[in-house]
Structures are given as structure tokens and as C-alpha cells.
Amino acid sequence: MNGDAYNIVIYIEPMSHNQPILTRYLYNRDEVVHSLVVCLLDKSSFKEALFWSSELYYSGYEEILWTCLWKIFYDFFALRNPTFERKIARLHRKWLKYPIPEPIPEPIIATVNLLYHCSTSTYKVFCLRIMNAPLPHTIYRGRLPTWLKKLNLTKKERYIIRAIEGKDITNISYYLSLMEYDIPRCYQIIRLWFENKTKQSLKEISLDDIPYGNKKHIIYALICYLMMETSEEIASIRKIALVRILEQESIDFFKGTNVAVQPVWKTLAKRRLYAIRDCIGIFPNVRKDHTDDTLMWKEILWYHWEYYAQKCPLWRERFVEYKCLFDKEKKIPLFPNDDILEAFYEKYGMEPDEQSRECQYKSLTEIKQQTVQEWLETHFDYKEENTDEFSAKVESYLLD
């Protein structure tokens, strides 16, 4: 590349929310996250769960991975495995103690091991979290119950407690949203209600002791836990945290996914071990708005992978190392000279356009679009009706 050619307008492009960000092995980042969610739910392959976790971890998305694992725990496993909360918190804090940029992955591997071997999942917290009710289902009128008066709560606080007492999921969602600015207070009034109702003490915890940013999510899980009253529900709770021993083979597999391959152009063929799941269509993803444009996604992978990988922390470091910038219009990389260009591709040239069709389609899986009800019926023994209130409000697991 001559000097004149390099003097065109260049950008380090800020990606919009509807553009893909490619990971270590050129998967779409959001699809990796949601494939991990589904993998931990259906429990078809522990190695696959480790693989998707490693894809995020070694791409530089360690914090995103931790948030995702916490989110999966509270959405699907916390109700029946409450003792795992402390174990995951302990593992997370252990990981946080290690210096960056080389924290050890073992605490994350151990957390994936816990989640994969949790007892049966449940969808109650997930449904409450995604509801985001814009209006209450029931308006509370008339005299206050005597038991509620004794609690000395504000009007908003009384509404939350009445919703929980009546197991009114819509009202819980709505009234809790009015107090999300003071989640510690929500925790206090829920404890107060429970202890006055049952005459039992509820173990006090500090929400700050749990290294997960979404404290409201923790409250959702607590509410659903305290509303479990039937003998069947209570019997499903795992009282003792029986943990499957993490084998060295699993640690070696996780780390082995990041071992360099020579020649480098064989990397994708050797390291793309699993295909993106096709049943992640209820989650937002950048392909959702372009379901018929398969050619566009092929061209991104074939001809513009560098451009769409530039926001991945791992690839950003590599591009910075080789002084690479990008042409916004052509979506191509620009190197200072041919020697640097050749050096970059000698070390990192993945050549996705030269891979087999099987290898390429591991990131081009056709994603099925599903409603929330269809997705729940696929992964759970779901028999309820009327999911209209939250069918369009499922957020990405990339959002905290």
C-alpha cells in the first residue's frame, strides 16, 4: 500500500447497536452469549458450554461472561439451587482478586460447572424479569388489611407487598419498577413482610456482597422464592449444595480452545468446534432484522471480518499492535505499509472465505424466530397461556 493511498479519510468506526461484533473465532458476539444460555438450559454437552464460555473469555469479554452467568443463574436456577448463590459469589470474588490482564479462568470454569450441573431449571424469574408491565393488573382500593397497617409502609411499598401477597406477577413487575431506585429498601420491606407473615427469620444478606450489578434481578429471584408454597415447589429446592467435581480435563479443554494453530489459516477449521444454536430467536440479535439476507452475512464473514472484529477487545489489541485503521465506506482495514500488512496476516490471517462450508456455517446458522411462549414450551414444561404482556420485551443477555 503506497503512502498516497493511505492518506484517504480513515476511521476507527464506532459500531451501532445493530452491527455485528465478531469474536475470537469470528462468531457474532450476541449469538455466542445466547447459545451459551440455551446450552446451559438443555444440558446436552458440558464441553459446548465450556466452549461458548471460552469464546467470550478469550475474546476479552470476561465481565460480560460473568454478568451472563449470573443472569442465567437467577433467571433459571436460583429458585431450586439457592445455596449456589454464595458459591458463585465466592468464585467471582476469587477471580476479581487476580491481576489483569492475566486473571486465571478456573473460577469461571467452575461456575459453568455449577450451572451445568444444577438441578432442574425453572422459568418463573425469567418471566417476571422480562415482563416490564407498563400498568398494574389490579388497582388496590378499600381498607388496608390489619397485617399490612402494622408494617408502617409507604403507599408504594404497600402496593409491592400486596402484589407479592396476592402472587400478582403483573403488579409485582409494575410496582417494583416504581422503586427500582431504592432496591435495598425493597429488600428490607420484603424481609419485613415475610417475617411478620411466617414468624420465621429470613437470613439477612448484603446485596453488595453479591458481585452482580443487577440487584433488581436478585430481588425478582427472592420474590419468586418466597412465593413457593406448594409441597411440590418446596420439595424441588436443593437444600444441600451438591457440586460435581471439576475435572482437570475440563480445565484443559477450556484452555485448549485458545492454543494457537499453525498454519494460522487452519485455525477456524480446528477451533470452531460448535455451531451457533438455531433456537435463540427470542433474543435480540443483529441478524433478526435481516433474516432473508444470508448473502450479506456471508460477505461480512468473507470480505469484511476485520472491520466487524475491530470492536472485540482481543482483535482491537491486535489491530492496534499493527497500527491498523479502517475505511468506513469500504469496510476494509488499512495498514501503514505492505510489510506490516503481510506481517499481520501471517500471524492472524483467518481466511474465513477459504474454509469449508461446514466451518463457515457454524456462524451462519439459520436462527428460528420464536415467541416467548414457543421458546418456553421448547425448554420447559410450560403450560401457561397469555404471554402477550412480555412477548416483545426479551432483552439481550449482553444488557445488564
C-alpha positions as CSV (number, residue, x, y, z in Angstrom):
1,M,0.0,0.0,0.0
2,N,1.6,3.3,-1.1
3,G,1.7,6.4,1.0
4,D,-0.8,8.3,-1.1
5,A,-3.4,5.6,-0.8
6,Y,-3.0,5.7,3.0
7,N,-3.9,9.4,3.2
8,I,-7.6,8.9,2.5
9,V,-10.1,9.6,5.2
10,I,-9.9,6.8,7.8
11,Y,-11.9,5.9,10.9
12,I,-11.9,3.7,13.9
13,E,-15.6,3.0,13.4
14,P,-18.0,3.3,16.4
15,M,-20.3,0.3,15.9
16,S,-24.0,0.9,16.0
17,H,-26.2,-1.4,18.1
18,N,-27.4,-3.2,15.0
19,Q,-24.0,-4.1,13.6
20,P,-22.3,-7.4,14.5
21,I,-19.2,-7.6,16.6
22,L,-17.1,-10.7,15.7
23,T,-15.3,-12.7,18.4
24,R,-12.1,-14.6,18.7
25,Y,-13.1,-17.2,16.0
26,L,-15.4,-14.8,14.1
27,Y,-18.8,-15.7,15.6
28,N,-21.3,-12.9,16.2
29,R,-20.9,-12.0,19.9
30,D,-24.6,-11.8,20.8
31,E,-25.2,-15.2,19.3
32,V,-22.3,-16.7,21.3
33,V,-23.9,-15.4,24.5
34,H,-27.4,-16.7,23.7
35,S,-26.0,-20.1,22.5
36,L,-24.4,-20.4,26.0
37,V,-27.8,-19.6,27.6
38,V,-29.6,-22.4,25.7
39,C,-26.7,-24.8,26.1
40,L,-26.9,-24.5,29.9
41,L,-30.6,-25.0,29.8
42,D,-30.8,-28.1,27.7
43,K,-27.5,-29.6,29.1
44,S,-26.7,-31.5,26.0
45,S,-23.0,-31.0,26.2
46,F,-20.8,-29.7,29.0
47,K,-17.9,-29.2,26.6
48,E,-20.1,-27.0,24.4
49,A,-21.0,-24.8,27.5
50,L,-17.2,-24.6,28.2
51,F,-16.6,-23.7,24.5
52,W,-19.0,-20.8,24.4
53,S,-17.7,-19.5,27.7
54,S,-14.2,-19.7,26.4
55,E,-15.2,-17.8,23.2
56,L,-16.3,-14.9,25.3
57,Y,-13.5,-15.2,27.8
58,Y,-10.6,-15.2,25.4
59,S,-12.2,-12.6,23.2
60,G,-11.8,-10.2,26.1
61,Y,-15.4,-10.3,27.4
62,E,-14.7,-11.6,30.9
63,E,-17.0,-9.2,32.6
64,I,-19.8,-9.8,30.1
65,L,-19.3,-13.5,30.7
66,W,-19.7,-13.1,34.5
67,T,-22.8,-11.0,34.0
68,C,-24.2,-13.6,31.7
69,L,-23.6,-16.4,34.1
70,W,-25.2,-14.5,37.0
71,K,-28.2,-13.7,34.8
72,I,-28.6,-17.3,33.8
73,F,-28.3,-18.4,37.4
74,Y,-31.0,-16.0,38.7
75,D,-33.3,-16.5,35.7
76,F,-33.4,-20.3,35.7
77,F,-31.5,-21.9,38.5
78,A,-31.6,-19.8,41.7
79,L,-35.1,-21.0,42.9
80,R,-34.1,-24.6,43.1
81,N,-30.5,-24.1,43.9
82,P,-30.4,-21.2,46.3
83,T,-27.2,-22.3,48.1
84,F,-25.2,-21.9,44.8
85,E,-25.6,-18.1,45.1
86,R,-22.8,-18.0,47.8
87,K,-20.6,-20.4,45.9
88,I,-20.8,-18.4,42.7
89,A,-20.2,-15.2,44.6
90,R,-17.1,-16.7,46.2
91,L,-15.8,-17.8,42.8
92,H,-16.4,-14.4,41.3
93,R,-14.6,-12.6,44.1
94,K,-11.7,-15.1,43.8
95,W,-11.5,-14.2,40.1
96,L,-11.6,-10.5,40.8
97,K,-8.5,-10.8,43.1
98,Y,-6.3,-11.9,40.2
99,P,-4.4,-9.2,38.4
100,I,-5.5,-8.1,34.9
101,P,-4.7,-8.8,32.1
102,E,-4.0,-12.4,33.2
103,P,-6.7,-13.5,35.6
104,I,-7.0,-17.3,35.8
105,P,-10.0,-18.8,34.1
106,E,-10.6,-21.5,36.7
107,P,-13.3,-19.6,38.7
108,I,-15.3,-19.1,35.5
109,I,-14.9,-22.8,34.5
110,A,-16.0,-23.8,38.0
111,T,-19.1,-21.5,37.7
112,V,-20.0,-23.0,34.4
113,N,-19.7,-26.4,36.0
114,L,-22.1,-25.4,38.8
115,L,-24.7,-24.1,36.4
116,Y,-24.5,-27.0,34.0
117,H,-25.0,-29.5,36.9
118,C,-27.7,-27.5,38.7
119,S,-30.9,-29.3,39.4
120,T,-33.9,-28.7,37.1
121,S,-34.3,-25.2,35.8
122,T,-37.5,-23.1,36.2
123,Y,-38.7,-20.1,34.2
124,K,-40.5,-18.1,36.9
125,V,-37.9,-15.5,37.5
126,F,-37.2,-15.2,33.8
127,C,-40.8,-14.4,33.1
128,L,-41.0,-11.9,35.9
129,R,-37.9,-10.1,34.8
130,I,-38.9,-9.7,31.1
131,M,-42.5,-8.7,31.8
132,N,-41.8,-4.9,32.3
133,A,-45.5,-4.3,32.9
134,P,-46.5,-0.7,31.8
135,L,-49.6,-0.7,34.0
136,P,-50.9,-2.6,37.1
137,H,-53.2,-5.5,36.6
138,T,-55.2,-4.7,39.7
139,I,-55.9,-1.4,41.5
140,Y,-55.9,-1.7,45.3
141,R,-58.9,0.0,46.9
142,G,-60.7,-0.1,50.2
143,R,-59.4,-0.6,53.7
144,L,-55.9,-1.8,54.3
145,P,-55.6,-5.3,55.8
146,T,-54.7,-5.1,59.5
147,W,-51.5,-7.0,59.0
148,L,-50.4,-4.5,56.4
149,K,-51.1,-1.5,58.5
150,K,-48.8,-2.8,61.2
151,L,-45.8,-2.8,58.8
152,N,-45.9,1.1,58.6
153,L,-45.0,1.2,54.9
154,T,-45.4,4.0,52.3
155,K,-48.1,3.6,49.7
156,K,-45.7,2.3,47.0
157,E,-44.3,-0.1,49.5
158,R,-47.7,-1.4,50.5
159,Y,-48.6,-1.9,46.8
160,I,-45.5,-4.1,46.3
161,I,-46.3,-6.2,49.4
162,R,-50.0,-6.6,48.4
163,A,-48.8,-7.7,44.9
164,I,-46.5,-10.3,46.4
165,E,-49.1,-11.5,48.9
166,G,-51.6,-11.9,46.0
167,K,-48.9,-13.5,43.8
168,D,-49.9,-11.0,41.1
169,I,-46.9,-11.1,38.7
170,T,-48.0,-8.1,36.7
171,N,-48.4,-5.9,39.7
172,I,-45.1,-7.1,41.1
173,S,-43.4,-6.1,37.9
174,Y,-45.1,-2.7,37.7
175,Y,-44.8,-1.6,41.4
176,L,-41.3,-2.8,41.7
177,S,-40.3,-0.7,38.7
178,L,-41.5,2.3,40.7
179,M,-39.0,1.6,43.4
180,E,-36.0,0.4,41.4
181,Y,-34.2,3.5,42.5
182,D,-34.0,2.0,46.0
183,I,-33.5,-1.7,45.7
184,P,-32.0,-2.1,49.3
185,R,-35.3,-0.7,50.7
186,C,-37.2,-3.2,48.6
187,Y,-35.2,-6.0,50.1
188,Q,-35.9,-4.6,53.6
189,I,-39.7,-4.4,53.2
190,I,-39.8,-7.9,51.6
191,R,-38.0,-9.3,54.6
192,L,-40.3,-7.4,56.9
193,W,-43.4,-8.8,55.2
194,F,-42.1,-12.4,55.2
195,E,-41.0,-12.4,58.8
196,N,-44.3,-10.9,60.0
197,K,-46.3,-13.3,58.0
198,T,-44.5,-16.5,58.8
199,K,-42.9,-15.7,62.2
200,Q,-39.7,-17.0,60.7
201,S,-36.5,-15.1,60.3
202,L,-35.1,-14.7,56.8
203,K,-31.3,-14.7,56.7
204,E,-30.1,-11.2,56.2
205,I,-27.6,-10.6,53.4
206,S,-26.0,-7.5,52.0
207,L,-26.7,-7.1,48.3
208,D,-23.3,-5.6,47.9
209,D,-21.7,-8.9,48.9
210,I,-23.0,-10.3,45.6
211,P,-20.7,-9.1,42.8
212,Y,-23.5,-8.9,40.2
213,G,-24.6,-5.4,39.2
214,N,-28.3,-6.1,38.6
215,K,-29.6,-6.0,42.2
216,K,-33.2,-5.8,41.0
217,H,-32.8,-9.2,39.4
218,I,-31.8,-10.6,42.8
219,I,-35.0,-9.2,44.2
220,Y,-37.0,-10.8,41.5
221,A,-35.5,-14.2,42.4
222,L,-36.1,-13.6,46.1
223,I,-39.8,-12.8,45.5
224,C,-40.3,-15.9,43.4
225,Y,-38.5,-18.0,46.0
226,L,-40.7,-16.7,48.8
227,M,-43.9,-17.3,46.8
228,M,-43.1,-21.0,46.5
229,E,-45.6,-22.6,48.9
230,T,-46.8,-25.9,47.4
231,S,-45.2,-29.1,48.7
232,E,-44.1,-29.9,45.2
233,E,-42.4,-26.5,44.8
234,I,-40.7,-26.8,48.2
235,A,-39.6,-30.3,47.6
236,S,-37.8,-29.2,44.4
237,I,-35.5,-26.9,46.3
238,R,-32.0,-28.4,46.7
239,K,-31.2,-27.7,50.3
240,I,-27.6,-29.0,50.2
241,A,-25.2,-27.7,47.5
242,L,-24.0,-31.0,46.0
243,V,-21.3,-30.0,43.5
244,R,-20.0,-32.1,40.6
245,I,-16.2,-32.2,41.0
246,L,-14.5,-30.1,38.3
247,E,-12.1,-32.4,36.5
248,Q,-8.7,-31.3,35.1
249,E,-9.9,-32.5,31.7
250,S,-12.5,-29.7,31.6
251,I,-9.9,-27.1,32.6
252,D,-7.6,-28.3,29.9
253,F,-10.4,-28.3,27.3
254,F,-11.3,-24.7,28.1
255,K,-7.7,-23.5,27.9
256,G,-7.0,-25.7,24.9
257,T,-9.6,-23.8,22.8
258,N,-7.1,-20.9,22.8
259,V,-4.0,-22.8,21.7
260,A,-2.6,-21.3,18.5
261,V,-2.9,-23.3,15.3
262,Q,-0.2,-23.4,12.6
263,P,-0.5,-22.6,9.8
264,V,-2.9,-19.8,11.0
265,W,-5.4,-20.2,8.2
266,K,-6.3,-23.6,9.6
267,T,-7.4,-22.0,12.9
268,L,-11.2,-21.8,12.2
269,A,-11.3,-25.4,10.9
270,K,-9.6,-26.7,14.0
271,R,-11.1,-24.4,16.7
272,R,-14.7,-23.7,15.6
273,L,-16.0,-26.7,17.5
274,Y,-19.7,-25.9,17.6
275,A,-22.3,-24.1,15.6
276,I,-24.5,-21.2,16.8
277,R,-27.7,-22.6,18.2
278,D,-30.8,-22.1,16.0
279,C,-33.2,-21.7,18.9
280,I,-32.1,-18.3,20.1
281,G,-34.6,-16.3,18.1
282,I,-36.4,-14.8,21.1
283,F,-33.3,-12.8,22.0
284,P,-32.4,-9.6,20.2
285,N,-29.6,-10.2,17.6
286,V,-28.3,-8.3,14.7
287,R,-29.4,-10.9,12.2
288,K,-33.0,-10.7,13.4
289,D,-33.8,-7.7,11.1
290,H,-32.1,-9.3,8.1
291,T,-33.4,-12.8,8.2
292,D,-33.5,-13.1,4.4
293,D,-30.2,-11.5,3.7
294,T,-27.9,-14.6,4.1
295,L,-25.6,-13.3,1.4
296,M,-24.9,-10.1,3.5
297,W,-23.7,-12.2,6.4
298,K,-21.6,-14.4,4.2
299,E,-19.9,-11.3,2.7
300,I,-19.3,-9.9,6.2
301,L,-17.5,-13.2,7.1
302,W,-15.7,-13.5,3.8
303,Y,-14.6,-9.9,2.9
304,H,-15.2,-7.6,5.9
305,W,-14.4,-9.8,9.0
306,E,-11.6,-7.5,10.1
307,Y,-13.9,-4.4,10.1
308,Y,-16.6,-6.2,12.2
309,A,-14.0,-7.7,14.6
310,Q,-12.4,-4.3,15.4
311,K,-14.6,-3.7,18.5
312,C,-13.7,-7.1,20.0
313,P,-11.1,-6.4,22.7
314,L,-8.9,-9.2,21.5
315,W,-8.9,-8.1,17.9
316,R,-8.6,-4.4,18.9
317,E,-5.3,-5.2,20.6
318,R,-4.1,-7.0,17.5
319,F,-5.1,-4.2,15.2
320,V,-3.5,-1.5,17.4
321,E,-0.3,-3.6,17.5
322,Y,-0.1,-3.4,13.7
323,K,-1.2,0.2,13.5
324,C,-4.3,-0.7,11.6
325,L,-7.2,1.7,10.9
326,F,-10.3,1.3,8.9
327,D,-12.0,2.7,5.8
328,K,-15.6,3.4,6.9
329,E,-17.1,3.3,3.4
330,K,-15.3,0.2,2.1
331,K,-15.2,-1.5,5.5
332,I,-11.7,-2.7,5.0
333,P,-8.5,-2.5,7.1
334,L,-5.8,0.0,6.3
335,F,-2.2,-0.7,7.3
336,P,0.7,1.8,7.1
337,N,2.6,-0.3,4.5
338,D,2.7,-3.6,2.8
339,D,5.3,-5.1,5.2
340,I,3.0,-4.5,8.2
341,L,0.0,-5.8,6.3
342,E,1.8,-9.0,5.4
343,A,3.1,-9.4,9.0
344,F,-0.4,-9.1,10.4
345,Y,-1.9,-11.7,8.1
346,E,1.0,-14.1,8.5
347,K,0.1,-14.1,12.2
348,Y,-3.7,-13.5,12.3
349,G,-5.0,-14.3,8.8
350,M,-8.0,-16.4,9.4
351,E,-9.1,-16.7,5.8
352,P,-12.7,-17.4,6.5
353,D,-13.6,-17.3,2.8
354,E,-11.3,-20.3,2.2
355,Q,-12.9,-22.5,4.9
356,S,-15.2,-25.4,4.2
357,R,-18.9,-24.8,4.0
358,E,-19.4,-26.7,7.3
359,C,-16.9,-24.5,9.0
360,Q,-18.4,-21.2,7.7
361,Y,-21.9,-22.2,8.6
362,K,-21.0,-22.7,12.2
363,S,-21.5,-18.9,12.5
364,L,-24.2,-18.7,9.8
365,T,-26.8,-20.9,11.4
366,E,-30.3,-20.1,10.3
367,I,-31.9,-18.8,13.5
368,K,-35.5,-19.7,14.2
369,Q,-37.8,-16.8,15.2
370,Q,-39.9,-17.8,18.2
371,T,-42.4,-16.2,20.5
372,V,-41.7,-16.3,24.2
373,Q,-44.4,-19.0,24.7
374,E,-42.9,-21.2,21.9
375,W,-39.5,-20.9,23.4
376,L,-40.7,-21.7,26.9
377,E,-42.6,-24.7,25.6
378,T,-39.4,-25.9,23.9
379,H,-37.2,-25.7,27.0
380,F,-39.6,-26.2,29.9
381,D,-42.7,-28.0,30.9
382,Y,-44.6,-24.8,30.2
383,K,-48.4,-25.0,30.2
384,E,-49.5,-21.4,31.0
385,E,-51.2,-19.2,28.5
386,N,-51.2,-15.5,27.6
387,T,-47.6,-14.4,27.3
388,D,-48.7,-11.3,25.3
389,E,-47.7,-9.0,28.0
390,F,-44.0,-9.8,27.7
391,S,-43.7,-11.4,24.3
392,A,-41.9,-8.5,22.7
393,K,-39.7,-7.4,25.6
394,V,-37.0,-10.0,25.9
395,E,-33.6,-8.3,26.3
396,S,-30.2,-9.4,25.2
397,Y,-28.1,-11.1,27.8
398,L,-25.5,-8.6,26.9
399,L,-27.5,-6.0,28.8
400,D,-27.0,-5.7,32.5
